[in-house]
Amino acid sequence: MNKLIQKYEILKQYIHNLSNVIVAFSGGVDSTFLLKVAHNVLGGDKVVAVTAKSYSFPQRELNEATVFCKKQDIQHIICDSEELSIKGFSDNTTDRCYLCKKELFSKIWNIAKEKDIRHMVEASNMDDNNDYRPGLKAVHDYNVKSPLRYAKLTKNEIRILSKKLGLSTWNKQSFACLSSRFPYGEHITLHRLSMIEIAEQLLLNMGLRQVRVRYHGNLARIETDENGFNILMKRNQRKKVHKQFKKIGFIYTTVDILGYRTGSMNEILPKSISQNSKY
């Protein structure tokens, strides 16, 4: 625990040295923790949170981000960041995430200049170094700071510290944008994103917590944790999912026996591509 406290102190000192920050805020575990610490260290007038509103970002997540900032009295700006209008994004190439982050960071920097804020921060952590993360290249290219990685904090450590800070997100399920549900090369459309959002919300309403619905044409592949497996193993629940998913547009529905794991769509990538994402 002493080591974790040291990391926490390093994080606070790092943020203190920045003087003022604009935070790329999604409302997830990591960005909520980062925003809370920045607000505690710098004070309300030195911190601005920016959340991107897009088709890849479920309405429930936007609502939760908005509520958090209101409760914490943090200045919160919602900007439109429509990925589908970005050239090349819908083609879903391996640099899709870079294209999205590039556009988002450009917009946030414009807001920062209007607010006379010198530093932008984002919430990637040490665990993000272990997967293919082309968005980290945009972090590097656009001079965005990563305080959680600087302090060498892992996802689990962030959850522990979040709980100590009284943040309800300490045990929130991990989330990634809906565009990550598509295999590379599979065209991304508004309709398909809507199918994924509706399908995942259905599963969440059934009591599943950690869940992904991966899009494979007319087949939906569900990734979930042990709790989710237990729910889906009940025959009446499986029949309900099949019926509802068919209404959404999936003819076939399957459950991945390996369960939930981050970046499962990256498993087909050659090492030469994945290794080039380290920043």
Buried (B, 14 or more C-beta within 10 A) or exposed (E): EEEBEEBBEBBBEBBEEBEBBBBBBBBBBBBBBBBBBBBEBBEEEBBBBBBBEBBBBBEBBBEBBBEBBEEBEBBBBBBEBBBBEBEEBBBBEBBBBBBBBBBBBEBBBEBBEEBEBEBBBBBBBBBBBEBBBBBBBBBEEBEBBBBBBBBBBBBEBBBBBBEEBEBEBBEBBBBBBBBBBBEBEBEBEEEBBBBBBBBBBBBBEBEBBBBBBBBBEEEBBBBBBEEBBEBBEEEEBBEBBBEBBBEBBBEEBEBBEEBBEBBBBBEEBEEEBBEEBEB
